[in-house]
Amino acid sequence: MRDITLGQYFPADSILHRLDPRFKIVGLVAFIVLTFCTFNYFALAVVAAAVIALVLLSKVPIKMYLKSLKVIIIIVIITSILNLFYGSGEPIFQWWIFKVTWNGIHNAIYVCSRIICLILLSSALTFTTSPTDLTDALERLMKPLTIFHVKVHEIAMMMTIALRFVPTLLEETDKIMSAQKARGADMESGNLVKRVKALIPVLIPLFVSAFRRAYDLAVAMECRCYQGGKGRTRMKQLKLQKRDYIGMLVSFVVIAGVVLCNIFLPHV
């Protein structure tokens, strides 16, 4: 539970913290697409170098990123192993119905590298962007949808509140599990059915706590006369600065590098 860093914001004074949140969200989507458009190791190396540079520029401790990777490392390993046996071509190793080919090895490396890059990029966004900035950026990016009478402000608010409550609920879960273990609850022994039943004393107070927090938040918003985005003003106006345009230029250079690698260098 303590290793889950989804939705956490790490305050620091870095260039990534000072970038416009709209640019960071659009850049994240662009890099996600770019990561899946790497068709050789040279293009993959360009994306990996860009991700490492972003991690270092964020001035967030490396252990925070390692915690975010620790949660999905089992998924990465299982996915990579499965891709080893789904490659085409001549097998270099075969046992029964399982065979390992060079194509399968390449697929495993690509899948593993892409998932790691995606996790690091997503973590860099949440580590360097506060929930308030995320709300403003999402609302501004989805503003064209107001033409179709979509409640953009409410959607952005719900998404940000859900993201913000992830670490809070994880912390609450850890406290409840520690309290139940102190009362003699056994949650680590027995078969799968017994372990699932042992989680019931954890889930019930967790749901009660979640509903109580949601009710308190709703009362607090109502007491402050919150009625949605209609007629609301913003204390902080989002404006693109010089550093944002420099970031766009660097992003275009990275994209151009990946495209050139895909065009002029052989695919794997």
Secondary structure as UniProt FT lines:
FT   TURN            2..3
FT   TURN            6..7
FT   HELIX           15..18
FT   HELIX           21..35
FT   TURN            36..37
FT   HELIX           41..57
FT   TURN            58..59
FT   HELIX           62..84
FT   TURN            85..86
FT   STRAND          91..95
FT   TURN            96..97
FT   STRAND          98..101
FT   HELIX           102..128
FT   HELIX           131..141
FT   HELIX           143..148
FT   HELIX           152..182
FT   TURN            183..184
FT   HELIX           192..198
FT   HELIX           200..223
FT   TURN            224..225
FT   TURN            230..231
FT   HELIX           242..264
//
